Amino acid sequence: LRQRNIQIPSSTIEGWTRQALEKLEPLYEQLVFDTKAQGYLQVDETVIKVLDSDKKGAAHQGYYWVYHAPLEGTVLFDYSPTRGGIAAVPMLGNFKGYLQTDGYAVYEKYGKKKEVRHLACWAHARREFEKALDNDKARAEKALLMIQKLYAIERKAKQGNLSAEQVKELRLDESLPVINELGKWIFEEIKSTLPKSQIGKAMAYAYARWDALSAYLYDGNLLIDNNLVENAIRPVALGRKNYLFAGSHEAAQRAAMIYSFFAICKKHDVNPFEWLKHTLQNIMSINHKNLKNLYPHNFKKSTEM
C-alpha cells in the first residue's frame, strides 16, 4: 500500500488489528482453560504502561502475569491493572500441582496451599550471591561454585538426553549431596553474618526457601530455575521500547493474546506469520471441538504430516 502511495489512517489500521485479534479470543480462552489444568506451571510478571482514560496524558502501570507450562511448551500472558495477589486468582485460585516462581510474596501465599508443591528458582538464588561478590568475595564464590555444580549436573542430564526417571536418579545421586552440603554451610554461616549485608541477604533468601529450592529433586520433569518463563517475557521489554504503552486496558489484554501465541510459536519453531494467517482463515469455520488444532504447536504438527 505504501508503494502505491495509498495513505491509510492509523485509526483504520488499529481497527483492523483489533478486529483480527478479537477473532483469536475463542482460541485464547481455550488456552486459558488448558493452562489452568496444567500440573506444573512457572509464573512471573512484568510491567506494561497503559494510557489512563480518566487522566489525560497519564499512564497507568499495569502487569502481564505470564504462565509457562514446561511439559506442554505453552505460554499464557494475562493482563491485570494490578500486581496484587488478586490478579492471579483466576489462574492460580484452584491450581493443584507444581508451582515454580521467584520470591515474590504473592507466589509464596499460593505456594503454601496444601494442593501445591512450591518450587523456587535457583537462578534467583544465584543472582543474590553474585551481588555479594563485592561484599564478601570468599563466601559468595564458595556458594556460587556449589550452585555451579548443580547446573553442571543439569547440563549433563540434557546432553545425555535422559528420561525423567533417569534425571531424577542422577539428581538424587549427584545434586542432592551438593544441596545438602550447601544447606549445611548456609545454616552455619548465617549465624555469624550481618543480616543487612548482601551476603547475609543472599543466605537469607536461600535459607528461607530451602525446601522450595530442593523440590525440583522430586520429579525429573521439573526444572532447576524459572529461566524459560523469563525468556518468554523478554519480547515485552522490547515492546516497551518500541510502542511505549498500550492505548487502554482492553488493548493491553488483546496484546496479551498475541504475546501468548507468538511466544508458543517461538518455543516450537513455528513461523508466526504463517500460523496467524492460517488461524485467521480457519477460526471462524472450525468445529469448536477441533479448536485446539489451531494452537501453534499443533499447527507445526499439521504442516509436518
C-alpha positions as CSV (number, residue, x, y, z in Angstrom):
1,L,0.0,0.0,0.0
2,R,2.8,2.4,0.8
3,Q,4.4,1.6,-2.6
4,R,1.2,2.6,-4.3
5,N,1.1,5.8,-2.3
6,I,-2.2,4.8,-0.6
7,Q,-2.5,6.7,2.7
8,I,-4.3,4.7,5.4
9,P,-5.2,6.5,8.7
10,S,-3.6,4.9,11.8
11,S,-7.1,4.6,13.3
12,T,-8.1,2.3,10.4
13,I,-5.1,0.1,10.9
14,E,-5.8,-0.1,14.6
15,G,-9.3,-1.1,13.8
16,W,-8.2,-3.9,11.5
17,T,-5.7,-5.1,14.2
18,R,-8.4,-5.0,16.9
19,Q,-10.9,-7.0,14.7
20,A,-8.2,-9.6,13.8
21,L,-7.2,-10.1,17.4
22,E,-10.9,-10.4,18.5
23,K,-11.2,-13.4,16.2
24,L,-8.5,-15.1,18.3
25,E,-10.5,-14.8,21.5
26,P,-12.0,-18.3,21.4
27,L,-8.6,-19.9,21.0
28,Y,-7.1,-17.7,23.8
29,E,-10.0,-18.7,26.1
30,Q,-9.2,-22.4,25.3
31,L,-5.6,-21.7,26.1
32,V,-6.6,-20.2,29.5
33,F,-8.7,-23.3,30.2
34,D,-5.9,-25.7,29.3
35,T,-3.3,-23.7,31.3
36,K,-5.4,-23.9,34.4
37,A,-5.5,-27.6,34.1
38,Q,-1.7,-28.0,34.0
39,G,0.0,-29.8,36.8
40,Y,3.3,-27.8,36.5
41,L,3.4,-24.1,35.9
42,Q,6.2,-21.5,36.0
43,V,4.9,-18.0,36.8
44,D,6.4,-14.5,36.5
45,E,5.1,-10.9,35.9
46,T,6.3,-7.8,34.1
47,V,5.1,-4.2,33.8
48,I,3.2,-2.6,30.9
49,K,2.3,1.0,30.8
50,V,-1.4,1.7,29.8
51,L,-3.0,5.0,29.0
52,D,-5.3,6.1,31.8
53,S,-8.7,7.1,30.3
54,D,-9.5,9.1,33.5
55,K,-6.3,11.2,33.4
56,K,-5.5,12.7,30.0
57,G,-1.9,12.1,29.0
58,A,-1.2,10.0,32.1
59,A,-0.2,6.3,32.0
60,H,-1.2,3.6,34.4
61,Q,1.3,0.8,35.3
62,G,-0.3,-2.5,34.6
63,Y,1.1,-6.0,34.6
64,Y,1.4,-9.0,32.4
65,W,1.2,-12.2,34.5
66,V,2.9,-14.9,32.5
67,Y,2.3,-18.7,32.9
68,H,4.6,-21.2,31.3
69,A,3.7,-24.9,31.1
70,P,7.1,-26.6,30.6
71,L,5.7,-30.0,29.8
72,E,3.3,-28.7,27.1
73,G,5.6,-25.9,25.9
74,T,2.8,-23.3,26.1
75,V,2.8,-19.7,27.4
76,L,-0.1,-17.6,28.6
77,F,0.1,-13.8,29.1
78,D,-2.7,-12.5,31.2
79,Y,-3.1,-8.7,31.7
80,S,-4.1,-7.1,35.0
81,P,-4.1,-3.5,36.2
82,T,-2.5,-4.6,39.4
83,R,0.4,-6.6,40.8
84,G,-1.6,-7.6,43.9
85,G,-2.4,-11.2,44.7
86,I,-6.0,-10.9,43.5
87,A,-4.7,-10.7,39.9
88,A,-3.5,-14.3,40.0
89,V,-6.7,-15.7,41.5
90,P,-8.4,-16.6,38.1
91,M,-5.4,-18.7,37.1
92,L,-4.0,-19.9,40.5
93,G,-7.1,-19.9,42.7
94,N,-7.8,-23.6,42.1
95,F,-4.3,-24.6,40.9
96,K,-3.0,-28.0,42.0
97,G,0.5,-29.3,41.3
98,Y,4.0,-27.9,41.0
99,L,4.2,-24.1,41.0
100,Q,7.6,-22.6,40.3
101,T,8.3,-18.9,41.0
102,D,10.7,-16.3,42.2
103,G,10.4,-15.0,45.8
104,Y,7.5,-12.5,45.3
105,A,5.3,-12.7,48.4
106,V,2.1,-13.3,46.3
107,Y,3.6,-16.5,45.0
108,E,4.6,-17.6,48.5
109,K,1.0,-17.4,49.5
110,Y,-0.2,-19.6,46.7
111,G,2.7,-22.0,47.3
112,K,1.6,-22.6,50.8
113,K,-1.7,-24.2,49.7
114,K,-1.9,-27.9,50.6
115,E,-2.6,-28.9,46.9
116,V,0.5,-27.1,45.7
117,R,4.2,-28.1,45.8
118,H,6.1,-24.8,45.6
119,L,9.3,-24.7,43.6
120,A,11.8,-21.9,43.9
121,C,14.3,-20.7,41.3
122,W,18.0,-21.4,41.6
123,A,18.8,-18.6,39.1
124,H,17.3,-16.1,41.6
125,A,19.2,-17.6,44.5
126,R,22.4,-17.5,42.4
127,R,21.9,-13.8,41.5
128,E,21.7,-12.9,45.2
129,F,25.2,-14.5,45.7
130,E,26.5,-12.8,42.6
131,K,25.5,-9.4,44.0
132,A,27.5,-10.4,47.1
133,L,30.8,-10.8,45.3
134,D,31.8,-7.2,46.1
135,N,30.6,-7.6,49.7
136,D,32.2,-10.9,50.7
137,K,34.0,-12.5,47.7
138,A,35.3,-15.6,49.5
139,R,31.9,-16.8,50.8
140,A,30.0,-15.6,47.7
141,E,32.4,-17.6,45.5
142,K,32.1,-20.7,47.7
143,A,28.3,-20.6,47.3
144,L,28.4,-19.9,43.6
145,L,30.8,-22.8,43.0
146,M,28.3,-25.2,44.6
147,I,25.4,-23.8,42.6
148,Q,27.6,-24.1,39.5
149,K,27.9,-27.8,40.3
150,L,24.1,-28.1,40.3
151,Y,23.9,-26.5,36.9
152,A,26.7,-28.8,35.6
153,I,24.5,-31.8,36.6
154,E,21.6,-30.3,34.7
155,R,23.7,-29.9,31.5
156,K,24.9,-33.5,31.9
157,A,21.2,-34.6,32.0
158,K,20.3,-32.6,29.0
159,Q,23.3,-33.7,26.9
160,G,22.6,-37.3,27.8
161,N,19.0,-36.9,26.7
162,L,17.9,-38.7,29.8
163,S,14.4,-39.8,30.6
164,A,12.6,-38.1,33.5
165,E,13.2,-41.2,35.7
166,Q,16.9,-41.1,34.8
167,V,17.1,-37.4,35.5
168,K,15.6,-37.9,39.0
169,E,18.1,-40.7,39.7
170,L,21.0,-38.6,38.6
171,R,19.9,-35.7,40.7
172,L,19.4,-37.8,43.8
173,D,22.9,-39.3,43.3
174,E,24.8,-36.1,42.4
175,S,22.7,-33.0,43.1
176,L,21.3,-33.9,46.5
177,P,24.7,-34.2,48.2
178,V,25.6,-30.7,46.8
179,I,22.4,-29.3,48.1
180,N,22.9,-30.9,51.5
181,E,26.4,-29.5,51.7
182,L,25.4,-26.0,50.7
183,G,22.4,-26.1,53.0
184,K,24.5,-27.1,56.0
185,W,27.1,-24.4,55.2
186,I,24.5,-21.7,54.9
187,F,22.9,-22.8,58.2
188,E,26.2,-22.5,60.0
189,E,27.4,-19.3,58.3
190,I,24.2,-17.3,58.6
191,K,24.5,-17.3,62.4
192,S,27.6,-15.1,62.2
193,T,26.6,-12.9,59.2
194,L,25.2,-9.4,59.3
195,P,21.6,-9.7,58.0
196,K,21.7,-6.4,56.2
197,S,24.9,-7.2,54.3
198,Q,24.5,-8.5,50.7
199,I,26.0,-11.9,51.6
200,G,23.6,-12.0,54.6
201,K,20.6,-11.2,52.3
202,A,21.8,-13.9,49.8
203,M,22.0,-16.5,52.6
204,A,18.6,-15.5,54.0
205,Y,17.0,-15.6,50.5
206,A,18.2,-19.2,50.0
207,Y,17.6,-20.3,53.7
208,A,14.0,-19.1,53.8
209,R,13.2,-21.1,50.6
210,W,15.3,-24.2,51.1
211,D,12.5,-26.7,50.8
212,A,11.3,-24.9,47.6
213,L,14.8,-24.8,46.2
214,S,15.2,-28.5,46.8
215,A,11.8,-29.5,45.5
216,Y,13.0,-29.9,41.8
217,L,14.6,-33.2,43.0
218,Y,11.1,-34.8,43.4
219,D,10.5,-35.3,39.7
220,G,12.8,-35.4,36.7
221,N,10.3,-33.3,34.6
222,L,10.9,-30.3,36.9
223,L,13.3,-27.6,36.1
224,I,16.0,-26.1,38.2
225,D,15.0,-22.5,37.6
226,N,12.4,-20.2,36.1
227,N,14.6,-19.1,33.1
228,L,12.2,-20.3,30.5
229,V,9.3,-18.1,31.6
230,E,11.7,-15.2,31.9
231,N,12.8,-15.8,28.3
232,A,9.1,-15.7,27.2
233,I,8.8,-12.3,28.8
234,R,11.7,-10.7,27.1
235,P,9.8,-9.6,23.9
236,V,7.6,-7.4,26.2
237,A,10.7,-5.4,27.3
238,L,11.5,-4.9,23.6
239,G,7.9,-3.8,23.0
240,R,8.0,-1.3,25.8
241,K,10.9,0.4,24.0
242,N,9.1,0.4,20.6
243,Y,5.5,1.3,21.4
244,L,5.9,2.7,24.9
245,F,2.4,1.9,26.1
246,A,-0.9,0.3,25.4
247,G,-3.9,2.5,24.5
248,S,-6.3,1.0,27.0
249,H,-6.7,-1.9,29.4
250,E,-8.6,-3.7,26.7
251,A,-5.8,-3.1,24.2
252,A,-3.3,-4.5,26.7
253,Q,-5.3,-7.7,27.1
254,R,-5.6,-8.0,23.3
255,A,-1.9,-7.7,23.1
256,A,-1.6,-10.4,25.8
257,M,-3.3,-12.8,23.3
258,I,-0.7,-12.2,20.6
259,Y,2.2,-12.3,23.1
260,S,0.9,-15.7,24.2
261,F,0.6,-17.2,20.8
262,F,3.8,-15.8,19.4
263,A,5.7,-17.0,22.4
264,I,4.4,-20.5,21.7
265,C,5.4,-20.1,18.1
266,K,8.9,-19.2,19.2
267,K,9.1,-22.2,21.5
268,H,8.0,-24.6,18.8
269,D,9.9,-23.0,15.8
270,V,6.7,-22.0,14.1
271,N,6.6,-19.1,11.7
272,P,4.3,-16.6,13.4
273,F,3.0,-15.0,10.2
274,E,2.2,-18.4,8.6
275,W,0.5,-19.5,11.8
276,L,-1.5,-16.3,12.2
277,K,-2.6,-16.4,8.5
278,H,-3.7,-20.0,8.8
279,T,-5.6,-19.4,12.1
280,L,-7.5,-16.3,11.0
281,Q,-8.5,-18.1,7.8
282,N,-9.9,-21.1,9.7
283,I,-11.0,-20.0,13.2
284,M,-14.5,-18.8,12.1
285,S,-15.3,-22.1,10.3
286,I,-13.6,-24.7,12.5
287,N,-15.7,-27.0,14.7
288,H,-15.2,-26.0,18.3
289,K,-14.2,-29.5,19.3
290,N,-11.2,-29.1,16.9
291,L,-10.3,-25.7,18.1
292,K,-7.0,-26.9,19.7
293,N,-5.8,-27.9,16.2
294,L,-5.2,-24.2,15.7
295,Y,-2.6,-23.9,18.6
296,P,0.8,-23.1,17.2
297,H,2.4,-26.3,18.4
298,N,-0.4,-28.3,16.7
299,F,-0.1,-26.2,13.5
300,K,3.5,-27.3,13.3
301,K,2.4,-31.0,13.5
302,S,-0.2,-30.5,10.8
303,T,2.3,-28.9,8.4
304,E,4.8,-31.8,9.0
305,M,2.2,-34.5,8.2
